[in-house]
C-alpha cells in the first residue's frame, strides 16, 4: 500500500491548484505521481479521492469545471494503463458547502448538537455526476461512495454520531471518526473487490 497526498491539488493533469502559492508544488508532485510513481509501482488498483474542486456545488458547470472534466477524461488512461489497472474514483464526502461554518466550530457554541446538523450540499453536484459518467464510460474505472459511513442519515448529516465528532471542517472528517468507521470501510472495499475478504 502506497499513499500519495498533496492537499489542495486537483488530480487531473494540467489543472492548476486554486491557491497560487501551491501551484508549483502541485505541478511537481502530480508529474512525479504520473511519470514516476505509477509506472514504478505499477499498482493493480488506484484509489482517487478529491473534494469538489473550486467549491461549485451546483449541477451547472462553469468554464473551469468543464476544463477540469476534460482534463480528467484525458488523465484516466494514464492511471488505468489503457485498461490494465483498475481506478476507483471515491465520491466526495458530504459537506455543508465551502465557506459555511464548519460543524466543529458550530459545536463550540451550540446548546444542542442538532443545531449543527446540515444537509449535504454536494448531492447533485456536477463533480459527482462527472465521476459517475467517467465510471460508465470505462470498464477499468468505477466509483465508490462512502457517504453512508460519514453521514448515516444522508443527505442530513449529524456533527456527532455515537458520541464521536464526525467533521473536522467543511471538507474533512476527524481522526476519531476515521478510526470508528475503519472496519465498515474495509467491508465496503472488500465488497467492491478492492481488498481481500477477511
Rosetta blueprint (number, residue, H / E / L):
1 X L
2 X L
3 X L
4 X L
5 X L
6 X L
7 X L
8 X L
9 X L
10 X L
11 X L
12 X L
13 X L
14 X L
15 X L
16 X L
17 X L
18 X L
19 X L
20 X H
21 X H
22 X H
23 X H
24 X H
25 X H
26 X H
27 X H
28 X H
29 X H
30 X H
31 X H
32 X H
33 X H
34 X H
35 X H
36 X H
37 X H
38 X H
39 X H
40 X H
41 X H
42 X L
43 X L
44 X L
45 X E
46 X E
47 X E
48 X E
49 X E
50 X L
51 X L
52 X L
53 X H
54 X H
55 X H
56 X L
57 X L
58 X L
59 X L
60 X L
61 X L
62 X L
63 X H
64 X H
65 X H
66 X H
67 X H
68 X H
69 X H
70 X H
71 X H
72 X H
73 X H
74 X H
75 X H
76 X H
77 X H
78 X H
79 X H
80 X H
81 X L
82 X L
83 X L
84 X L
85 X L
86 X E
87 X E
88 X E
89 X E
90 X E
91 X L
92 X L
93 X L
94 X L
95 X L
96 X L
97 X L
98 X L
99 X L
100 X L
101 X L
102 X L
103 X H
104 X H
105 X H
106 X H
107 X H
108 X H
109 X H
110 X L
111 X L
112 X L
113 X H
114 X H
115 X H
116 X H
117 X L
118 X E
119 X E
120 X L
121 X L
122 X L
123 X L
124 X L
125 X L
126 X H
127 X H
128 X H
129 X H
130 X H
131 X H
132 X H
133 X H
134 X H
135 X H
136 X H
137 X L
138 X L
139 X L
140 X L
141 X E
142 X E
143 X E
144 X E
145 X L
146 X L
147 X H
148 X H
149 X H
150 X H
151 X L
152 X L
153 X L
154 X L
155 X L
156 X E
157 X E
158 X L
159 X L
160 X E
161 X E
162 X L
163 X L
164 X E
165 X E
166 X L
167 X E
168 X L
169 X L
170 X L
171 X L
172 X L
173 X E
174 X L
175 X H
176 X H
177 X H
178 X H
179 X H
180 X H
181 X L
182 X H
183 X H
184 X H
185 X H
186 X H
187 X H
188 X H
189 X H
190 X H
191 X H
192 X L
193 X L
194 X L
195 X L
196 X L
197 X L
198 X L
